[in-house]
Amino acid sequence: MTAVAATPARIDATDDELAAIAKALGHPVRVRILRLLMDRTSCYCGEIVEELPLAQATVSQHLKVLKDAGLIVGTIDGPRVCYCAHRERLARLGELVNNLVAVAKSPDAACCDEE
């Protein structure tokens, strides 16, 4: 008997989008930075460094990951960079997660012994 290969599920753009954001939030320091920025209207990199037990270069690397994912915005202000949370993008993250959870809550989503 030959095994029938399953057709791989298509990965759509929303799956890619959620995965990219989740990857950016995959480090607790980046989550902490995002929380700091959400509590303020804006913040300079040096202020963030003061809040964390990390070197400035390490904080800058984490800021770059968050910025590349679109979760924060940075604007140059003279020799410094001012960061703020990208609230619309964070709202989109909420939508993506809610859509994922909605599938899990579906009555047709029972798996294995979940009956």
N, C-alpha and C positions, 0 to 999 in steps of 0.2 A: 504494500500500500504506500502510495507516495503522499507526502504532506503537501497540503495546499498552502502556498505562501499568502499571508494576509496582505491585503492592500494597505500600504502605510497611510495613516491619517494625514491629511493636508494640514500644514501649519499655516495659519492665516496671519495677517499683519497684526492683529490684536494680540496673538500669542507672542509674537516677536517683541512687540512693544512692552508687554507685561514682563517678559523675561529680561529685557534690557534694564528696565527700572528695578526689578528685583535684584539683579546682579549689582547694580549701583548701591542698593541698600543692604547688600550682603555683608557689610562690616559694621560692627557696633559703633565705631568711631564716626562713620558717615551718618548713621542714624542720629547720633548725638549732635553732630554739626547741624543737621537739618532741624532738629528740635530747637537748637539755639537760635537759628535763623528765623524760625517760625514765631519765636517769642519777641522778635524785634522787627522794626521796619527795614533796617539795614545794619550791616556789620562789616568792619574791616578785618582783614586776615589776622592782623596782630591781636585784635580783640578776641578772636576765636582761639588763637594760640594760648592766650592767657587763661582760657577756660578749660584747656585740655593739658594732660601731662605728656605732651608730645613736642617734638622739635618742629620748628616752623616749616621746614622742608616736607616733613611727613604730613602735616596739616594741609599744605599746598597740594600735595598729591591727592589727598582725599577730596579736596575742593574741586580739583580737576575732574575726577570721576563723576562727582555729583553734577558738575556743570555740563560735562559731555552727555549725560543722561537727560539734561534739560530740567533737572530738579531745582537748580539754583541758577541765578543770573549774576554775573560779575561785571561791574563797570569800572573803568579806570578813572581814578580821581587823583591826578598828579602822580606821585610815585607809588601810590597805594591802589589796591583793588577793593571796591566796596561790593559786598555780596548780599543778596536777599533771596528768600525762598520764592520759587516760581509757583505761586499759588494755583494758577490754572492747571499747570502740569500735575500738581499734587491732587487736584480735584479729579483729573483724568485717571490718576492711579487709583483713586477710590472707586471710580466707575469700573475699571478693569478688574479690580479685586471683587467688587460686588457681583459682576457678571460671572466670575469664576465660582464664587460661593453659591450663586443662584443655581448653577448646574448641580452642585453637590446636594442642594436641598430638594431637587426634583424627585418626585416619587419613583421615577424610572431609574434613579441613580443608585439603587441598592447594589451592593457588591458583596460577593462571597457570603459571609454569615450575617450580613446586616439585614435581617428580615424580621 
